[in-house]
Amino acid sequence: MFSELKKKIWRRTEFWITWITIGLLIDEYIKEGYLFKIEDVFNANITHEKIIVLLIVLLITIMVRKKRKESNP
């Protein structure tokens, strides 16, 4: 039962991270007029771009971890 609950949590986490990232990209486009500006990643301030990069790295980490567990039961 607990393992099934964990699977659902990871699926939901992937879903929400994806939609939050898309929402941030849309917000950035509406407010700033562009989707992603690489210079803002290296800026000292907290920016949409840094949050987007963090969420994408988190999503990739979750997906790789899930694939590893599937291949090594």
CHARMM-style PDB file with segment names, atoms N, HN, CA, C and O in Angstrom:
ATOM      1  N   MET     1       0.819  -1.193   0.000  1.00  0.00      PROA
ATOM      2  CA  MET     1       0.000   0.000   0.000  1.00  0.00      PROA
ATOM      3  C   MET     1       0.862   1.256   0.000  1.00  0.00      PROA
ATOM      4  O   MET     1       0.594   2.198  -0.746  1.00  0.00      PROA
ATOM      5  N   PHE     2       1.893   1.268   0.834  1.00  0.00      PROA
ATOM      6  HN  PHE     2       2.111   0.503   1.440  1.00  0.00      PROA
ATOM      7  CA  PHE     2       2.757   2.442   0.916  1.00  0.00      PROA
ATOM      8  C   PHE     2       3.521   2.667  -0.380  1.00  0.00      PROA
ATOM      9  O   PHE     2       3.695   3.809  -0.804  1.00  0.00      PROA
ATOM     10  N   SER     3       3.986   1.578  -1.024  1.00  0.00      PROA
ATOM     11  HN  SER     3       3.844   0.650  -0.680  1.00  0.00      PROA
ATOM     12  CA  SER     3       4.718   1.734  -2.275  1.00  0.00      PROA
ATOM     13  C   SER     3       3.817   2.290  -3.376  1.00  0.00      PROA
ATOM     14  O   SER     3       4.277   3.070  -4.210  1.00  0.00      PROA
ATOM     15  N   GLU     4       2.536   1.900  -3.391  1.00  0.00      PROA
ATOM     16  HN  GLU     4       2.162   1.267  -2.713  1.00  0.00      PROA
ATOM     17  CA  GLU     4       1.590   2.442  -4.368  1.00  0.00      PROA
ATOM     18  C   GLU     4       1.357   3.935  -4.122  1.00  0.00      PROA
ATOM     19  O   GLU     4       1.229   4.714  -5.066  1.00  0.00      PROA
ATOM     20  N   LEU     5       1.305   4.316  -2.870  1.00  0.00      PROA
ATOM     21  HN  LEU     5       1.409   3.682  -2.103  1.00  0.00      PROA
ATOM     22  CA  LEU     5       1.137   5.726  -2.528  1.00  0.00      PROA
ATOM     23  C   LEU     5       2.349   6.534  -2.975  1.00  0.00      PROA
ATOM     24  O   LEU     5       2.202   7.654  -3.463  1.00  0.00      PROA
ATOM     25  N   LYS     6       3.561   5.965  -2.809  1.00  0.00      PROA
ATOM     26  HN  LYS     6       3.680   5.055  -2.413  1.00  0.00      PROA
ATOM     27  CA  LYS     6       4.775   6.635  -3.252  1.00  0.00      PROA
ATOM     28  C   LYS     6       4.776   6.844  -4.755  1.00  0.00      PROA
ATOM     29  O   LYS     6       5.201   7.895  -5.235  1.00  0.00      PROA
ATOM     30  N   LYS     7       4.303   5.849  -5.509  1.00  0.00      PROA
ATOM     31  HN  LYS     7       3.959   4.995  -5.119  1.00  0.00      PROA
ATOM     32  CA  LYS     7       4.250   5.981  -6.960  1.00  0.00      PROA
ATOM     33  C   LYS     7       3.333   7.134  -7.356  1.00  0.00      PROA
ATOM     34  O   LYS     7       3.659   7.917  -8.248  1.00  0.00      PROA
ATOM     35  N   LYS     8       2.203   7.231  -6.698  1.00  0.00      PROA
ATOM     36  HN  LYS     8       1.938   6.595  -5.973  1.00  0.00      PROA
ATOM     37  CA  LYS     8       1.273   8.313  -7.011  1.00  0.00      PROA
ATOM     38  C   LYS     8       1.854   9.668  -6.651  1.00  0.00      PROA
ATOM     39  O   LYS     8       1.628  10.646  -7.364  1.00  0.00      PROA
ATOM     40  N   ILE     9       2.593   9.742  -5.565  1.00  0.00      PROA
ATOM     41  HN  ILE     9       2.777   8.948  -4.986  1.00  0.00      PROA
ATOM     42  CA  ILE     9       3.206  11.002  -5.149  1.00  0.00      PROA
ATOM     43  C   ILE     9       4.224  11.453  -6.188  1.00  0.00      PROA
ATOM     44  O   ILE     9       4.264  12.636  -6.527  1.00  0.00      PROA
ATOM     45  N   TRP    10       5.050  10.538  -6.706  1.00  0.00      PROA
ATOM     46  HN  TRP    10       5.017   9.577  -6.432  1.00  0.00      PROA
ATOM     47  CA  TRP    10       6.047  10.906  -7.700  1.00  0.00      PROA
ATOM     48  C   TRP    10       5.385  11.351  -8.996  1.00  0.00      PROA
ATOM     49  O   TRP    10       5.843  12.301  -9.631  1.00  0.00      PROA
ATOM     50  N   ARG    11       4.308  10.674  -9.395  1.00  0.00      PROA
ATOM     51  HN  ARG    11       3.936   9.902  -8.880  1.00  0.00      PROA
ATOM     52  CA  ARG    11       3.582  11.096 -10.601  1.00  0.00      PROA
ATOM     53  C   ARG    11       2.991  12.482 -10.425  1.00  0.00      PROA
ATOM     54  O   ARG    11       3.076  13.319 -11.324  1.00  0.00      PROA
ATOM     55  N   ARG    12       2.400  12.723  -9.280  1.00  0.00      PROA
ATOM     56  HN  ARG    12       2.331  12.043  -8.550  1.00  0.00      PROA
ATOM     57  CA  ARG    12       1.823  14.048  -9.008  1.00  0.00      PROA
ATOM     58  C   ARG    12       2.904  15.114  -8.957  1.00  0.00      PROA
ATOM     59  O   ARG    12       2.712  16.224  -9.452  1.00  0.00      PROA
ATOM     60  N   THR    13       4.033  14.780  -8.362  1.00  0.00      PROA
ATOM     61  HN  THR    13       4.190  13.878  -7.960  1.00  0.00      PROA
ATOM     62  CA  THR    13       5.145  15.722  -8.281  1.00  0.00      PROA
ATOM     63  C   THR    13       5.630  16.093  -9.675  1.00  0.00      PROA
ATOM     64  O   THR    13       5.843  17.271  -9.964  1.00  0.00      PROA
ATOM     65  N   GLU    14       5.805  15.101 -10.539  1.00  0.00      PROA
ATOM     66  HN  GLU    14       5.631  14.145 -10.304  1.00  0.00      PROA
ATOM     67  CA  GLU    14       6.210  15.365 -11.915  1.00  0.00      PROA
ATOM     68  C   GLU    14       5.192  16.264 -12.608  1.00  0.00      PROA
ATOM     69  O   GLU    14       5.565  17.215 -13.295  1.00  0.00      PROA
ATOM     70  N   PHE    15       3.925  15.971 -12.431  1.00  0.00      PROA
ATOM     71  HN  PHE    15       3.622  15.199 -11.873  1.00  0.00      PROA
ATOM     72  CA  PHE    15       2.848  16.747 -13.049  1.00  0.00      PROA
ATOM     73  C   PHE    15       2.913  18.201 -12.604  1.00  0.00      PROA
ATOM     74  O   PHE    15       2.886  19.106 -13.438  1.00  0.00      PROA
ATOM     75  N   TRP    16       2.999  18.432 -11.301  1.00  0.00      PROA
ATOM     76  HN  TRP    16       3.021  17.697 -10.623  1.00  0.00      PROA
ATOM     77  CA  TRP    16       2.977  19.803 -10.792  1.00  0.00      PROA
ATOM     78  C   TRP    16       4.243  20.572 -11.137  1.00  0.00      PROA
ATOM     79  O   TRP    16       4.171  21.765 -11.433  1.00  0.00      PROA
ATOM     80  N   ILE    17       5.387  19.925 -11.105  1.00  0.00      PROA
ATOM     81  HN  ILE    17       5.445  18.956 -10.864  1.00  0.00      PROA
ATOM     82  CA  ILE    17       6.623  20.610 -11.484  1.00  0.00      PROA
ATOM     83  C   ILE    17       6.546  21.046 -12.948  1.00  0.00      PROA
ATOM     84  O   ILE    17       6.942  22.160 -13.293  1.00  0.00      PROA
ATOM     85  N   THR    18       6.035  20.165 -13.798  1.00  0.00      PROA
ATOM     86  HN  THR    18       5.713  19.260 -13.517  1.00  0.00      PROA
ATOM     87  CA  THR    18       5.893  20.501 -15.213  1.00  0.00      PROA
ATOM     88  C   THR    18       4.987  21.705 -15.403  1.00  0.00      PROA
ATOM     89  O   THR    18       5.340  22.632 -16.133  1.00  0.00      PROA
ATOM     90  N   TRP    19       3.821  21.710 -14.758  1.00  0.00      PROA
ATOM     91  HN  TRP    19       3.534  20.958 -14.166  1.00  0.00      PROA
ATOM     92  CA  TRP    19       2.872  22.809 -14.936  1.00  0.00      PROA
ATOM     93  C   TRP    19       3.342  24.101 -14.283  1.00  0.00      PROA
ATOM     94  O   TRP    19       3.057  25.184 -14.795  1.00  0.00      PROA
ATOM     95  N   ILE    20       4.046  24.015 -13.178  1.00  0.00      PROA
ATOM     96  HN  ILE    20       4.278  23.136 -12.761  1.00  0.00      PROA
ATOM     97  CA  ILE    20       4.594  25.228 -12.551  1.00  0.00      PROA
ATOM     98  C   ILE    20       5.661  25.839 -13.462  1.00  0.00      PROA
ATOM     99  O   ILE    20       5.731  27.059 -13.606  1.00  0.00      PROA
ATOM    100  N   THR    21       6.492  24.991 -14.077  1.00  0.00      PROA
ATOM    101  HN  THR    21       6.435  24.000 -13.960  1.00  0.00      PROA
ATOM    102  CA  THR    21       7.511  25.482 -15.001  1.00  0.00      PROA
ATOM    103  C   THR    21       6.872  26.164 -16.205  1.00  0.00      PROA
ATOM    104  O   THR    21       7.296  27.247 -16.609  1.00  0.00      PROA
ATOM    105  N   ILE    22       5.860  25.534 -16.773  1.00  0.00      PROA
ATOM    106  HN  ILE    22       5.516  24.654 -16.446  1.00  0.00      PROA
ATOM    107  CA  ILE    22       5.150  26.133 -17.905  1.00  0.00      PROA
ATOM    108  C   ILE    22       4.510  27.461 -17.487  1.00  0.00      PROA
ATOM    109  O   ILE    22       4.568  28.443 -18.227  1.00  0.00      PROA
ATOM    110  N   GLY    23       3.911  27.484 -16.314  1.00  0.00      PROA
ATOM    111  HN  GLY    23       3.864  26.686 -15.713  1.00  0.00      PROA
ATOM    112  CA  GLY    23       3.308  28.721 -15.811  1.00  0.00      PROA
ATOM    113  C   GLY    23       4.326  29.835 -15.639  1.00  0.00      PROA
ATOM    114  O   GLY    23       4.047  30.989 -15.967  1.00  0.00      PROA
ATOM    115  N   LEU    24       5.499  29.501 -15.129  1.00  0.00      PROA
ATOM    116  HN  LEU    24       5.726  28.564 -14.862  1.00  0.00      PROA
ATOM    117  CA  LEU    24       6.553  30.508 -14.977  1.00  0.00      PROA
ATOM    118  C   LEU    24       7.028  31.035 -16.327  1.00  0.00      PROA
ATOM    119  O   LEU    24       7.289  32.228 -16.476  1.00  0.00      PROA
ATOM    120  N   LEU    25       7.140  30.146 -17.304  1.00  0.00      PROA
ATOM    121  HN  LEU    25       6.928  29.177 -17.183  1.00  0.00      PROA
ATOM    122  CA  LEU    25       7.537  30.583 -18.640  1.00  0.00      PROA
ATOM    123  C   LEU    25       6.496  31.529 -19.240  1.00  0.00      PROA
ATOM    124  O   LEU    25       6.848  32.536 -19.853  1.00  0.00      PROA
ATOM    125  N   ILE    26       5.230  31.206 -19.066  1.00  0.00      PROA
ATOM    126  HN  ILE    26       4.943  30.387 -18.568  1.00  0.00      PROA
ATOM    127  CA  ILE    26       4.154  32.076 -19.562  1.00  0.00      PROA
ATOM    128  C   ILE    26       4.179  33.421 -18.833  1.00  0.00      PROA
ATOM    129  O   ILE    26       4.039  34.473 -19.457  1.00  0.00      PROA
ATOM    130  N   ASP    27       4.356  33.381 -17.521  1.00  0.00      PROA
ATOM    131  HN  ASP    27       4.470  32.527 -17.015  1.00  0.00      PROA
ATOM    132  CA  ASP    27       4.435  34.617 -16.739  1.00  0.00      PROA
ATOM    133  C   ASP    27       5.612  35.479 -17.190  1.00  0.00      PROA
ATOM    134  O   ASP    27       5.486  36.697 -17.318  1.00  0.00      PROA
ATOM    135  N   GLU    28       6.732  34.851 -17.423  1.00  0.00      PROA
ATOM    136  HN  GLU    28       6.835  33.862 -17.318  1.00  0.00      PROA
ATOM    137  CA  GLU    28       7.913  35.579 -17.886  1.00  0.00      PROA
ATOM    138  C   GLU    28       7.647  36.219 -19.246  1.00  0.00      PROA
ATOM    139  O   GLU    28       8.034  37.363 -19.484  1.00  0.00      PROA
ATOM    140  N   TYR    29       6.996  35.493 -20.123  1.00  0.00      PROA
ATOM    141  HN  TYR    29       6.682  34.563 -19.930  1.00  0.00      PROA
ATOM    142  CA  TYR    29       6.696  36.036 -21.458  1.00  0.00      PROA
ATOM    143  C   TYR    29       5.721  37.212 -21.363  1.00  0.00      PROA
ATOM    144  O   TYR    29       5.886  38.216 -22.057  1.00  0.00      PROA
ATOM    145  N   ILE    30       4.728  37.089 -20.521  1.00  0.00      PROA
ATOM    146  HN  ILE    30       4.594  36.274 -19.958  1.00  0.00      PROA
ATOM    147  CA  ILE    30       3.744  38.167 -20.382  1.00  0.00      PROA
ATOM    148  C   ILE    30       4.380  39.409 -19.745  1.00  0.00      PROA
ATOM    149  O   ILE    30       4.158  40.526 -20.212  1.00  0.00      PROA
ATOM    150  N   LYS    31       5.162  39.219 -18.688  1.00  0.00      PROA
ATOM    151  HN  LYS    31       5.342  38.311 -18.308  1.00  0.00      PROA
ATOM    152  CA  LYS    31       5.740  40.358 -17.970  1.00  0.00      PROA
ATOM    153  C   LYS    31       6.946  40.973 -18.669  1.00  0.00      PROA
ATOM    154  O   LYS    31       7.074  42.196 -18.729  1.00  0.00      PROA
ATOM    155  N   GLU    32       7.830  40.130 -19.197  1.00  0.00      PROA
ATOM    156  HN  GLU    32       7.727  39.137 -19.148  1.00  0.00      PROA
ATOM    157  CA  GLU    32       9.096  40.629 -19.741  1.00  0.00      PROA
ATOM    158  C   GLU    32       9.151  40.634 -21.265  1.00  0.00      PROA
ATOM    159  O   GLU    32       9.964  41.351 -21.849  1.00  0.00      PROA
ATOM    160  N   GLY    33       8.295  39.840 -21.919  1.00  0.00      PROA
ATOM    161  HN  GLY    33       7.635  39.258 -21.445  1.00  0.00      PROA
ATOM    162  CA  GLY    33       8.296  39.807 -23.377  1.00  0.00      PROA
ATOM    163  C   GLY    33       9.195  38.744 -23.978  1.00  0.00      PROA
ATOM    164  O   GLY    33       9.356  38.692 -25.197  1.00  0.00      PROA
ATOM    165  N   TYR    34       9.779  37.903 -23.154  1.00  0.00      PROA
ATOM    166  HN  TYR    34       9.649  37.945 -22.163  1.00  0.00      PROA
ATOM    167  CA  TYR    34      10.606  36.792 -23.652  1.00  0.00      PROA
ATOM    168  C   TYR    34      10.389  35.583 -22.750  1.00  0.00      PROA
ATOM    169  O   TYR    34       9.945  35.719 -21.609  1.00  0.00      PROA
ATOM    170  N   LEU    35      10.707  34.393 -23.275  1.00  0.00      PROA
ATOM    171  HN  LEU    35      11.068  34.283 -24.202  1.00  0.00      PROA
ATOM    172  CA  LEU    35      10.502  33.175 -22.489  1.00  0.00      PROA
ATOM    173  C   LEU    35      11.644  32.926 -21.511  1.00  0.00      PROA
ATOM    174  O   LEU    35      11.411  32.639 -20.337  1.00  0.00      PROA
ATOM    175  N   PHE    36      12.873  33.036 -21.995  1.00  0.00      PROA
ATOM    176  HN  PHE    36      13.062  33.269 -22.949  1.00  0.00      PROA
ATOM    177  CA  PHE    36      14.012  32.668 -21.162  1.00  0.00      PROA
ATOM    178  C   PHE    36      15.218  33.494 -21.584  1.00  0.00      PROA
ATOM    179  O   PHE    36      15.555  33.561 -22.766  1.00  0.00      PROA
ATOM    180  N   LYS    37      15.854  34.115 -20.618  1.00  0.00      PROA
ATOM    181  HN  LYS    37      15.580  34.061 -19.658  1.00  0.00      PROA
ATOM    182  CA  LYS    37      17.048  34.920 -20.881  1.00  0.00      PROA
ATOM    183  C   LYS    37      18.185  34.321 -20.072  1.00  0.00      PROA
ATOM    184  O   LYS    37      18.199  34.407 -18.844  1.00  0.00      PROA
ATOM    185  N   ILE    38      19.137  33.715 -20.770  1.00  0.00      PROA
ATOM    186  HN  ILE    38      19.125  33.646 -21.767  1.00  0.00      PROA
ATOM    187  CA  ILE    38      20.209  32.978 -20.101  1.00  0.00      PROA
ATOM    188  C   ILE    38      21.045  33.881 -19.187  1.00  0.00      PROA
ATOM    189  O   ILE    38      21.594  33.402 -18.194  1.00  0.00      PROA
ATOM    190  N   GLU    39      21.151  35.154 -19.495  1.00  0.00      PROA
ATOM    191  HN  GLU    39      20.705  35.543 -20.301  1.00  0.00      PROA
ATOM    192  CA  GLU    39      21.932  36.077 -18.655  1.00  0.00      PROA
ATOM    193  C   GLU    39      21.350  36.186 -17.248  1.00  0.00      PROA
ATOM    194  O   GLU    39      22.085  36.403 -16.284  1.00  0.00      PROA
ATOM    195  N   ASP    40      20.031  36.036 -17.131  1.00  0.00      PROA
ATOM    196  HN  ASP    40      19.434  35.861 -17.914  1.00  0.00      PROA
ATOM    197  CA  ASP    40      19.388  36.145 -15.819  1.00  0.00      PROA
ATOM    198  C   ASP    40      19.699  34.955 -14.904  1.00  0.00      PROA
ATOM    199  O   ASP    40      19.533  35.050 -13.688  1.00  0.00      PROA
ATOM    200  N   VAL    41      20.142  33.857 -15.473  1.00  0.00      PROA
ATOM    201  HN  VAL    41      20.277  33.780 -16.461  1.00  0.00      PROA
ATOM    202  CA  VAL    41      20.522  32.703 -14.642  1.00  0.00      PROA
ATOM    203  C   VAL    41      21.768  33.045 -13.827  1.00  0.00      PROA
ATOM    204  O   VAL    41      21.920  32.587 -12.694  1.00  0.00      PROA
ATOM    205  N   PHE    42      22.647  33.844 -14.403  1.00  0.00      PROA
ATOM    206  HN  PHE    42      22.523  34.215 -15.323  1.00  0.00      PROA
ATOM    207  CA  PHE    42      23.916  34.183 -13.754  1.00  0.00      PROA
ATOM    208  C   PHE    42      23.852  35.505 -12.991  1.00  0.00      PROA
ATOM    209  O   PHE    42      24.862  35.969 -12.463  1.00  0.00      PROA
ATOM    210  N   ASN    43      22.675  36.104 -12.933  1.00  0.00      PROA
ATOM    211  HN  ASN    43      21.854  35.727 -13.361  1.00  0.00      PROA
ATOM    212  CA  ASN    43      22.453  37.327 -12.188  1.00  0.00      PROA
ATOM    213  C   ASN    43      22.472  37.022 -10.685  1.00  0.00      PROA
ATOM    214  O   ASN    43      22.152  35.903 -10.283  1.00  0.00      PROA
ATOM    215  N   ALA    44      22.836  37.985  -9.865  1.00  0.00      PROA
ATOM    216  HN  ALA    44      23.096  38.894 -10.192  1.00  0.00      PROA
ATOM    217  CA  ALA    44      22.911  37.779  -8.414  1.00  0.00      PROA
ATOM    218  C   ALA    44      21.523  37.671  -7.771  1.00  0.00      PROA
ATOM    219  O   ALA    44      21.385  37.077  -6.701  1.00  0.00      PROA
ATOM    220  N   ASN    45      20.508  38.232  -8.404  1.00  0.00      PROA
ATOM    221  HN  ASN    45      20.620  38.714  -9.273  1.00  0.00      PROA
ATOM    222  CA  ASN    45      19.160  38.213  -7.840  1.00  0.00      PROA
ATOM    223  C   ASN    45      18.445  36.893  -8.147  1.00  0.00      PROA
ATOM    224  O   ASN    45      18.829  36.148  -9.048  1.00  0.00      PROA
ATOM    225  N   ILE    46      17.411  36.637  -7.379  1.00  0.00      PROA
ATOM    226  HN  ILE    46      17.099  37.242  -6.647  1.00  0.00      PROA
ATOM    227  CA  ILE    46      16.564  35.477  -7.664  1.00  0.00      PROA
ATOM    228  C   ILE    46      15.641  35.866  -8.814  1.00  0.00      PROA
ATOM    229  O   ILE    46      14.920  36.861  -8.738  1.00  0.00      PROA
ATOM    230  N   THR    47      15.674  35.063  -9.882  1.00  0.00      PROA
ATOM    231  HN  THR    47      16.259  34.254  -9.944  1.00  0.00      PROA
ATOM    232  CA  THR    47      14.891  35.377 -11.070  1.00  0.00      PROA
ATOM    233  C   THR    47      14.028  34.185 -11.460  1.00  0.00      PROA
ATOM    234  O   THR    47      14.208  33.076 -10.957  1.00  0.00      PROA
ATOM    235  N   HSD    48      13.085  34.438 -12.369  1.00  0.00      PROA
ATOM    236  HN  HSD    48      12.939  35.339 -12.778  1.00  0.00      PROA
ATOM    237  CA  HSD    48      12.266  33.353 -12.900  1.00  0.00      PROA
ATOM    238  C   HSD    48      13.152  32.275 -13.528  1.00  0.00      PROA
ATOM    239  O   HSD    48      12.894  31.080 -13.376  1.00  0.00      PROA
ATOM    240  N   GLU    49      14.184  32.705 -14.225  1.00  0.00      PROA
ATOM    241  HN  GLU    49      14.394  33.675 -14.348  1.00  0.00      PROA
ATOM    242  CA  GLU    49      15.064  31.756 -14.913  1.00  0.00      PROA
ATOM    243  C   GLU    49      15.747  30.796 -13.950  1.00  0.00      PROA
ATOM    244  O   GLU    49      15.881  29.609 -14.247  1.00  0.00      PROA
ATOM    245  N   LYS    50      16.177  31.298 -12.806  1.00  0.00      PROA
ATOM    246  HN  LYS    50      16.068  32.262 -12.564  1.00  0.00      PROA
ATOM    247  CA  LYS    50      16.810  30.418 -11.813  1.00  0.00      PROA
ATOM    248  C   LYS    50      15.811  29.397 -11.274  1.00  0.00      PROA
ATOM    249  O   LYS    50      16.147  28.227 -11.090  1.00  0.00      PROA
ATOM    250  N   ILE    51      14.612  29.837 -11.028  1.00  0.00      PROA
ATOM    251  HN  ILE    51      14.339  30.788 -11.177  1.00  0.00      PROA
ATOM    252  CA  ILE    51      13.573  28.925 -10.531  1.00  0.00      PROA
ATOM    253  C   ILE    51      13.244  27.882 -11.590  1.00  0.00      PROA
ATOM    254  O   ILE    51      13.080  26.704 -11.273  1.00  0.00      PROA
ATOM    255  N   ILE    52      13.146  28.308 -12.846  1.00  0.00      PROA
ATOM    256  HN  ILE    52      13.279  29.265 -13.104  1.00  0.00      PROA
ATOM    257  CA  ILE    52      12.854  27.376 -13.937  1.00  0.00      PROA
ATOM    258  C   ILE    52      13.960  26.333 -14.062  1.00  0.00      PROA
ATOM    259  O   ILE    52      13.674  25.144 -14.204  1.00  0.00      PROA
ATOM    260  N   VAL    53      15.215  26.764 -14.012  1.00  0.00      PROA
ATOM    261  HN  VAL    53      15.447  27.730 -13.897  1.00  0.00      PROA
ATOM    262  CA  VAL    53      16.342  25.828 -14.095  1.00  0.00      PROA
ATOM    263  C   VAL    53      16.290  24.846 -12.926  1.00  0.00      PROA
ATOM    264  O   VAL    53      16.490  23.646 -13.117  1.00  0.00      PROA
ATOM    265  N   LEU    54      16.029  25.335 -11.743  1.00  0.00      PROA
ATOM    266  HN  LEU    54      15.867  26.309 -11.588  1.00  0.00      PROA
ATOM    267  CA  LEU    54      15.937  24.469 -10.563  1.00  0.00      PROA
ATOM    268  C   LEU    54      14.828  23.426 -10.730  1.00  0.00      PROA
ATOM    269  O   LEU    54      15.034  22.249 -10.436  1.00  0.00      PROA
ATOM    270  N   LEU    55      13.669  23.851 -11.195  1.00  0.00      PROA
ATOM    271  HN  LEU    55      13.502  24.807 -11.434  1.00  0.00      PROA
ATOM    272  CA  LEU    55      12.555  22.923 -11.380  1.00  0.00      PROA
ATOM    273  C   LEU    55      12.847  21.886 -12.463  1.00  0.00      PROA
ATOM    274  O   LEU    55      12.480  20.720 -12.320  1.00  0.00      PROA
ATOM    275  N   ILE    56      13.497  22.301 -13.535  1.00  0.00      PROA
ATOM    276  HN  ILE    56      13.795  23.249 -13.651  1.00  0.00      PROA
ATOM    277  CA  ILE    56      13.841  21.350 -14.598  1.00  0.00      PROA
ATOM    278  C   ILE    56      14.859  20.333 -14.096  1.00  0.00      PROA
ATOM    279  O   ILE    56      14.737  19.144 -14.391  1.00  0.00      PROA
ATOM    280  N   VAL    57      15.851  20.777 -13.350  1.00  0.00      PROA
ATOM    281  HN  VAL    57      15.950  21.743 -13.110  1.00  0.00      PROA
ATOM    282  CA  VAL    57      16.836  19.848 -12.779  1.00  0.00      PROA
ATOM    283  C   VAL    57      16.149  18.879 -11.819  1.00  0.00      PROA
ATOM    284  O   VAL    57      16.451  17.686 -11.820  1.00  0.00      PROA
ATOM    285  N   LEU    58      15.242  19.378 -11.016  1.00  0.00      PROA
ATOM    286  HN  LEU    58      14.996  20.347 -11.015  1.00  0.00      PROA
ATOM    287  CA  LEU    58      14.499  18.520 -10.095  1.00  0.00      PROA
ATOM    288  C   LEU    58      13.665  17.490 -10.846  1.00  0.00      PROA
ATOM    289  O   LEU    58      13.633  16.319 -10.466  1.00  0.00      PROA
ATOM    290  N   LEU    59      12.994  17.916 -11.904  1.00  0.00      PROA
ATOM    291  HN  LEU    59      13.020  18.866 -12.213  1.00  0.00      PROA
ATOM    292  CA  LEU    59      12.183  17.008 -12.709  1.00  0.00      PROA
ATOM    293  C   LEU    59      13.047  15.928 -13.358  1.00  0.00      PROA
ATOM    294  O   LEU    59      12.674  14.755 -13.352  1.00  0.00      PROA
ATOM    295  N   ILE    60      14.184  16.304 -13.911  1.00  0.00      PROA
ATOM    296  HN  ILE    60      14.487  17.257 -13.915  1.00  0.00      PROA
ATOM    297  CA  ILE    60      15.089  15.327 -14.521  1.00  0.00      PROA
ATOM    298  C   ILE    60      15.608  14.351 -13.485  1.00  0.00      PROA
ATOM    299  O   ILE    60      15.699  13.153 -13.755  1.00  0.00      PROA
ATOM    300  N   THR    61      15.949  14.842 -12.304  1.00  0.00      PROA
ATOM    301  HN  THR    61      15.875  15.815 -12.085  1.00  0.00      PROA
ATOM    302  CA  THR    61      16.427  13.976 -11.222  1.00  0.00      PROA
ATOM    303  C   THR    61      15.368  12.951 -10.831  1.00  0.00      PROA
ATOM    304  O   THR    61      15.682  11.775 -10.643  1.00  0.00      PROA
ATOM    305  N   ILE    62      14.135  13.384 -10.711  1.00  0.00      PROA
ATOM    306  HN  ILE    62      13.880  14.338 -10.864  1.00  0.00      PROA
ATOM    307  CA  ILE    62      13.041  12.475 -10.361  1.00  0.00      PROA
ATOM    308  C   ILE    62      12.857  11.417 -11.437  1.00  0.00      PROA
ATOM    309  O   ILE    62      12.682  10.238 -11.130  1.00  0.00      PROA
ATOM    310  N   MET    63      12.896  11.834 -12.696  1.00  0.00      PROA
ATOM    311  HN  MET    63      13.038  12.792 -12.945  1.00  0.00      PROA
ATOM    312  CA  MET    63      12.690  10.892 -13.790  1.00  0.00      PROA
ATOM    313  C   MET    63      13.824   9.876 -13.881  1.00  0.00      PROA
ATOM    314  O   MET    63      13.569   8.692 -14.104  1.00  0.00      PROA
ATOM    315  N   VAL    64      15.073  10.315 -13.713  1.00  0.00      PROA
ATOM    316  HN  VAL    64      15.280  11.276 -13.531  1.00  0.00      PROA
ATOM    317  CA  VAL    64      16.214   9.393 -13.749  1.00  0.00      PROA
ATOM    318  C   VAL    64      16.147   8.414 -12.587  1.00  0.00      PROA
ATOM    319  O   VAL    64      16.403   7.222 -12.759  1.00  0.00      PROA
ATOM    320  N   ARG    65      15.808   8.908 -11.421  1.00  0.00      PROA
ATOM    321  HN  ARG    65      15.600   9.876 -11.282  1.00  0.00      PROA
ATOM    322  CA  ARG    65      15.696   8.044 -10.240  1.00  0.00      PROA
ATOM    323  C   ARG    65      14.610   6.991 -10.444  1.00  0.00      PROA
ATOM    324  O   ARG    65      14.784   5.831 -10.072  1.00  0.00      PROA
ATOM    325  N   LYS    66      13.492   7.402 -11.037  1.00  0.00      PROA
ATOM    326  HN  LYS    66      13.351   8.344 -11.340  1.00  0.00      PROA
ATOM    327  CA  LYS    66      12.398   6.479 -11.286  1.00  0.00      PROA
ATOM    328  C   LYS    66      12.816   5.410 -12.294  1.00  0.00      PROA
ATOM    329  O   LYS    66      12.484   4.237 -12.126  1.00  0.00      PROA
ATOM    330  N   LYS    67      13.540   5.807 -13.335  1.00  0.00      PROA
ATOM    331  HN  LYS    67      13.810   6.760 -13.472  1.00  0.00      PROA
ATOM    332  CA  LYS    67      14.020   4.844 -14.344  1.00  0.00      PROA
ATOM    333  C   LYS    67      14.987   3.848 -13.729  1.00  0.00      PROA
ATOM    334  O   LYS    67      14.937   2.660 -14.046  1.00  0.00      PROA
ATOM    335  N   ARG    68      15.862   4.313 -12.858  1.00  0.00      PROA
ATOM    336  HN  ARG    68      15.903   5.278 -12.599  1.00  0.00      PROA
ATOM    337  CA  ARG    68      16.822   3.411 -12.208  1.00  0.00      PROA
ATOM    338  C   ARG    68      16.102   2.380 -11.337  1.00  0.00      PROA
ATOM    339  O   ARG    68      16.478   1.208 -11.317  1.00  0.00      PROA
ATOM    340  N   LYS    69      15.074   2.816 -10.623  1.00  0.00      PROA
ATOM    341  HN  LYS    69      14.768   3.768 -10.639  1.00  0.00      PROA
ATOM    342  CA  LYS    69      14.331   1.888  -9.769  1.00  0.00      PROA
ATOM    343  C   LYS    69      13.559   0.876 -10.606  1.00  0.00      PROA
ATOM    344  O   LYS    69      13.424  -0.279 -10.202  1.00  0.00      PROA
ATOM    345  N   GLU    70      13.049   1.292 -11.772  1.00  0.00      PROA
ATOM    346  HN  GLU    70      13.159   2.230 -12.100  1.00  0.00      PROA
ATOM    347  CA  GLU    70      12.340   0.368 -12.649  1.00  0.00      PROA
ATOM    348  C   GLU    70      13.277  -0.683 -13.238  1.00  0.00      PROA
ATOM    349  O   GLU    70      12.888  -1.838 -13.409  1.00  0.00      PROA
ATOM    350  N   SER    71      14.505  -0.285 -13.548  1.00  0.00      PROA
ATOM    351  HN  SER    71      14.821   0.653 -13.410  1.00  0.00      PROA
ATOM    352  CA  SER    71      15.442  -1.232 -14.149  1.00  0.00      PROA
ATOM    353  C   SER    71      16.106  -2.148 -13.120  1.00  0.00      PROA
ATOM    354  O   SER    71      16.599  -3.219 -13.474  1.00  0.00      PROA
ATOM    355  N   ASN    72      16.121  -1.735 -11.851  1.00  0.00      PROA
ATOM    356  HN  ASN    72      15.720  -0.866 -11.563  1.00  0.00      PROA
ATOM    357  CA  ASN    72      16.680  -2.550 -10.763  1.00  0.00      PROA
ATOM    358  C   ASN    72      15.628  -2.809  -9.699  1.00  0.00      PROA
ATOM    359  O   ASN    72      15.610  -2.125  -8.676  1.00  0.00      PROA
ATOM    360  N   PRO    73      14.743  -3.791  -9.919  1.00  0.00      PROA
ATOM    361  CA  PRO    73      13.655  -4.015  -8.932  1.00  0.00      PROA
ATOM    362  C   PRO    73      14.104  -4.609  -7.640  1.00  0.00      PROA
ATOM    363  OT1 PRO    73      13.287  -4.838  -6.749  1.00  0.00      PROA
TER     364      PRO     73
END
